[in-house]
Each structure stands twice: as C-alpha cells, then as structure tokens.
Amino acid sequence: MEVKKSHMSLLKKNLILGVIVILIAVVPLIFVKGAEFGGSDDKAEAEITNIDKNYKPWFSSIWEPPSGEIESLLFSSQAALGAGVIGYYFGYQKGKISRKNESKKS
C-alpha cells in the first residue's frame, strides 16, 4: 500500500511540474503580442554597430541556413541532443549507484 501511495504522490508531483513547465512556455506567448523572439546575436551586432559605425566582423559564417525555420530546427536539434546526452549520463550514474547499493544489501 505504501508503494502505491508513494507512486501516486510522485505522479501528482510530476503532473504539477509538467503543467508549470507548459505555463512557463505558453504564458509569454499569450501576453506578449506581436513581439519578435530574435536571437541575441542580431541584437549584439546592432548594438556594436550603434557604438562603432566602422565595425567590421572578424569573420563570416561558413554556411548560412537557407531560412530562419531551418536555423531554429538546427538549434533545437542541437539542444535536444545535448539534453539527451546529459540525461543519459545522469541516468547511467543513478543506475550505477543503485546497482552498487543493491549489491551491498545482498
């Protein structure tokens, strides 16, 4: 009975956290109408140009994505891959500790 109660409280906690994450992502999109969600690179370049009109970049990109959507896709894919690697590492370490604790009990 205790395991089932613990499982339900964990499920409730995860559902609440999931709703909070969704709200954090959606609320700004609802309340900030007509806003541009651009990258910081463009803003930094504009500010540098405002400060120094003769500014010339040190180098240019090797490859420029054909559209903003593809650039966003590549960026989000990179973020997802990184999150997957980090999640795998933490899961692996947790499993290793769990196995070690189980072998000590035996």
C-alpha positions as CSV (number, residue, x, y, z in Angstrom):
1,M,0.0,0.0,0.0
2,E,2.9,2.4,0.9
3,V,4.5,1.9,-2.6
4,K,1.2,2.7,-4.3
5,K,0.8,5.9,-2.3
6,S,4.4,6.9,-3.0
7,H,3.8,6.2,-6.7
8,M,0.7,8.4,-6.7
9,S,2.4,11.3,-4.9
10,L,5.3,11.1,-7.4
11,L,2.8,11.1,-10.3
12,K,1.0,14.1,-8.9
13,K,4.3,16.0,-8.4
14,N,5.3,15.2,-12.0
15,L,2.0,16.3,-13.4
16,I,2.2,19.6,-11.4
17,L,5.7,20.2,-12.6
18,G,4.7,19.4,-16.2
19,V,1.8,21.9,-16.1
20,I,4.2,24.6,-14.6
21,V,6.7,24.0,-17.5
22,I,3.9,24.3,-20.1
23,L,2.7,27.5,-18.4
24,I,6.2,29.0,-18.4
25,A,6.4,28.3,-22.2
26,V,2.9,29.4,-23.2
27,V,2.2,32.4,-20.9
28,P,4.8,34.7,-22.5
29,L,3.4,33.9,-26.0
30,I,-0.1,34.8,-24.9
31,F,0.7,38.1,-23.1
32,V,3.4,39.5,-25.4
33,K,1.5,40.1,-28.6
34,G,3.5,40.9,-31.7
35,A,6.8,40.5,-30.1
36,E,9.9,39.4,-32.0
37,F,11.7,36.5,-30.4
38,G,15.0,37.0,-32.1
39,G,18.4,35.8,-31.1
40,S,20.9,37.7,-29.1
41,D,23.5,37.6,-31.9
42,D,21.5,40.0,-34.0
43,K,20.9,42.4,-31.1
44,A,24.6,42.3,-30.2
45,E,25.6,43.1,-33.7
46,A,23.1,46.0,-33.8
47,E,24.4,47.4,-30.5
48,I,28.0,47.2,-31.6
49,T,27.2,48.9,-34.9
50,N,25.5,51.7,-32.9
51,I,28.6,52.2,-30.8
52,D,31.1,51.9,-33.6
53,K,29.9,52.7,-37.1
54,N,33.1,51.4,-38.7
55,Y,32.8,48.0,-37.1
56,K,33.7,45.1,-39.4
57,P,33.1,41.5,-38.2
58,W,36.3,39.4,-37.8
59,F,34.9,36.5,-39.8
60,S,31.7,35.4,-41.5
61,S,29.8,32.1,-41.3
62,I,31.0,29.2,-43.3
63,W,27.4,28.2,-44.1
64,E,24.2,30.3,-43.7
65,P,21.0,28.3,-43.3
66,P,18.5,29.0,-46.1
67,S,15.8,30.2,-43.7
68,G,15.1,31.1,-40.1
69,E,13.0,28.0,-39.7
70,I,15.9,25.7,-40.6
71,E,18.2,27.7,-38.3
72,S,15.7,27.2,-35.5
73,L,15.4,23.5,-36.3
74,L,19.1,23.0,-36.2
75,F,19.4,24.9,-32.9
76,S,16.6,23.0,-31.2
77,S,18.0,19.7,-32.5
78,Q,21.4,20.6,-31.0
79,A,19.7,21.4,-27.7
80,A,17.7,18.2,-27.7
81,L,20.8,16.1,-28.4
82,G,22.7,17.8,-25.6
83,A,19.8,17.3,-23.2
84,G,19.7,13.6,-24.2
85,V,23.4,13.1,-23.6
86,I,23.2,14.9,-20.2
87,G,20.0,12.9,-19.3
88,Y,21.7,9.6,-20.3
89,Y,24.8,10.4,-18.2
90,F,22.7,11.2,-15.1
91,G,20.6,8.1,-15.6
92,Y,23.6,5.9,-16.0
93,Q,25.2,7.3,-12.9
94,K,22.0,6.8,-10.9
95,G,21.8,3.2,-12.2
96,K,25.4,2.6,-11.2
97,I,24.7,3.8,-7.7
98,S,21.5,1.8,-7.4
99,R,23.4,-1.4,-8.5
100,K,26.1,-0.7,-6.0
101,N,23.6,-0.2,-3.2
102,E,21.7,-3.4,-4.2
103,S,24.9,-5.5,-4.2
104,K,25.8,-4.2,-0.7
105,K,22.4,-5.3,0.6
106,S,22.9,-8.9,-0.8
